Amino acid sequence: MDTKNFKASEFACRHCGENKIDDRVLVMAQTIRDALGVPVRVNSGYRCPTHNANVGGVKGSKHTLGKAADLSCSLGSAKMFETVKALKAEGKLPDLDYCIKYRTFIHIDCGGKRKSLWEVRG
């Protein structure tokens, strides 16, 4: 499934080209992009187990299930993180189960509830 600003192929594994991305991830990425009003880059979407290991991803990563994406934009990760929090509070990201703010990007996923919805790692 493509959205207004994203092609599903942007979420394919950079190692093997396989794409098992969940449509909910694309919808979330588009919702975030619409709210920010600037282009959003897909740093990582679906990862095959080999690619996940090569990039130091955790075992059982939601990326390997196609339920996660790492996104960045020119406004920075702090702005993205605050926007995602606002969108979730407004009910516009009903499928968001987890969001991490890193120094240069955010991680979003619909891979199941965690102890906390929000995390900051840099």
C-alpha positions in Angstrom: 0.0 0.0 0.0 1.3 3.4 -0.9 0.2 6.7 0.7 0.2 10.3 -0.5 3.9 10.8 0.3 5.3 7.3 0.8 5.8 4.3 -1.4 5.7 0.9 0.4 9.0 0.2 -1.3 10.7 2.8 0.8 10.1 0.5 3.8 11.7 -2.6 2.1 14.8 -4.3 3.6 18.0 -2.5 2.5 19.8 -5.9 2.5 17.5 -8.2 0.5 14.7 -6.0 -0.8 12.0 -8.1 0.8 9.1 -6.0 2.1 6.8 -7.2 4.9 5.9 -3.8 6.2 2.6 -3.6 8.0 0.2 -1.0 6.3 -0.4 0.5 9.8 3.3 1.7 9.8 2.8 3.5 6.5 -0.4 5.1 7.7 1.4 6.3 10.9 4.3 7.7 8.8 1.9 9.6 6.6 0.0 11.0 9.6 3.3 12.2 11.1 4.5 13.7 7.8 1.1 15.5 7.3 1.4 17.0 10.8 5.0 18.1 10.3 4.5 19.6 6.9 7.9 18.6 5.7 9.4 15.6 4.0 10.1 12.6 6.3 12.9 10.1 5.5 12.5 6.4 6.1 15.8 5.4 7.7 14.7 1.8 8.2 11.5 -0.2 7.8 11.3 -3.9 7.4 14.6 -5.7 8.1 15.3 -9.3 7.3 17.0 -11.1 10.2 20.4 -10.9 8.5 20.1 -7.1 8.0 18.8 -6.6 11.5 21.9 -8.4 12.8 24.2 -6.5 10.5 22.9 -3.1 11.8 23.1 -4.2 15.5 19.3 -4.5 15.9 18.0 -6.3 18.9 16.9 -9.9 18.6 13.1 -10.0 18.1 13.1 -6.4 16.8 9.7 -5.2 15.6 11.5 -4.3 12.3 11.9 -8.0 11.6 8.1 -8.3 11.8 7.4 -5.3 9.6 5.8 -3.5 12.4 8.4 -0.7 12.9 10.1 2.2 11.1 12.8 4.7 12.0 12.0 8.1 10.6 13.9 11.5 10.4 13.3 14.9 9.0 14.9 18.4 8.8 13.0 19.6 11.9 14.9 17.1 14.1 13.9 14.2 16.3 12.8 16.3 19.3 10.2 18.1 17.1 9.1 14.7 15.6 8.8 13.2 19.0 6.7 16.0 20.4 4.5 15.9 17.3 4.0 12.1 17.6 3.0 12.6 21.3 0.5 15.3 20.3 -1.0 13.1 17.5 -1.3 10.2 19.9 -3.1 12.4 22.5 -5.4 13.6 19.8 -6.3 10.0 18.8 -4.7 10.4 15.4 -2.2 7.5 15.9 -4.4 4.8 17.3 -2.1 2.0 16.2 1.1 3.5 17.8 2.3 1.1 20.5 5.8 2.5 21.1 7.9 5.5 20.2 11.6 6.1 20.9 13.4 9.4 20.4 17.0 9.0 19.4 19.4 11.9 18.8 18.7 12.1 15.0 15.6 10.0 14.4 12.5 8.5 16.0 11.4 4.8 16.1 7.7 4.1 15.8 6.0 0.7 15.9 2.7 -1.1 16.2 4.2 -4.3 17.6 2.3 -4.5 20.9 2.1 -2.6 24.1 5.2 -2.1 26.3 5.6 -0.9 29.9 5.8 2.6 28.5 4.6 4.1 25.3 7.5 6.7 25.2 11.2 6.4 25.6 14.2 8.7 25.0 17.6 7.3 24.1 19.5 10.4 23.1 
